[in-house]
């Protein structure tokens, strides 16, 4: 199983809200392809402890707006200012941007992290991804798979 | 986000989107001079229609469906649901299951109260816009909050299968129960949590509180032997003492134009207050000695009517929940079976349990196939909504000399005293269609 233990991959989101499940979908697909990836459905503040020891963390989530549905934005730590409203904010806890900001405030952010944000189209009730979003997700799976294979050579 | 409009004679406080509350709501206060002319807590979170789509579902699905009303307090919905259905079907649960359900609720109180005290409410008292900004100056405080919440979540996951929308609670008991060894494995963390809870109460007691103490009608469950979770009569400090079956004879819900959430009132009297401050005032003698001692030390021994001190009351309940969790874990022996068998008959039943935010009432009617004919769910935030508006109507005149920005912030803080869960409150909307003939 090709994997880079120093790299942790987490897909986050809500499988029951359409394209908000795309982060979990990408993590599922990476695992199917033999890579270590976690579909994180618990409280996001738990990530602050989960990623301790990781050299690099990749977080995958849906985002609202910011381009055509299915387009992927790879946001590197320090290169972009996160806006909490760009991600689907769960009214029952912190969103991803807030969790990262909290990690930075507490000095608990990983050495290197990036967010792979896939622009969603439909966030209503349902378990199906929009076709364009699924296509974008599959492209990201291929991209990340190639990067991990390259890193583990 | 909010705007303030001030003229020499009239002032309007308008907060378009309440922050650090669960769900979507807004606030409007209109003043003329020192007189409050109008207060509206406007809930624009879309109605979620649970009572409607429960109809026709099998009663065994009710705990899992109602758990989806809220991600912070799913156990409260599951507990009110299973107890109402068990009363309908005359099911007697095993004493060990009864204990486990108290432990389950302890987990939810710990994670919900820790989240609210530190991440939602403390920023108000310390002058921060949010917990993230607060974390930069008070990292140890926030670290403690996160660890407390994690322990609560772990306890919920241990009993419920997962921490969000747990899957183990069912009519008659649980689908699966933990072993004694599994529970004992978390005792060490809970011991830390108990000490951290006492520190939390002392931290909260050190905050500054405005002088404000309305004449509340506090309402909660009351049990002869224990601080209430799942059982008891419904009582108030103004004479209510009824079985849960009479809830709808004494309390009613009212639909107001400015809100998608119904508001509750005591019939013939008006608003009332549910939640930690109500529970503390009505059940103080049922707290364990340690929690009573902490409450006295921190200035919230009854009578305590200052809603801003609810942050301390919540912390005292954290002490109680950790203490109770350790007590239950020490006593626990697994039941002979995780759930009891029962016969399905057409029946109706009611129950109320104490969600972190207060009394949560459920009523169900099922047919002889076990299908739901009707459902009624009254969440604590709905019950507090009118009281929240009444609080603001009384509070704002006392702040008349202050700058409007400060008044606005204080109003939001006053709403956060109730730890409102707006997603819970918008479970119902009655739709009336008026058709004009051609």
Interface residues (C-beta under 8 A of the other chain):
Chain A: X41 X42 X43 X45 X46 X48 X49 X90 X91 X92 X93 X98 X101 X102 X105 X106 X107
Chain B: X22 X23 X24 X70 X71 X72 X115 X131 X132 X133 X135 X136 X139 X142 X143 X146 X149 X150 X153 X162 X163 X164 X422 X423
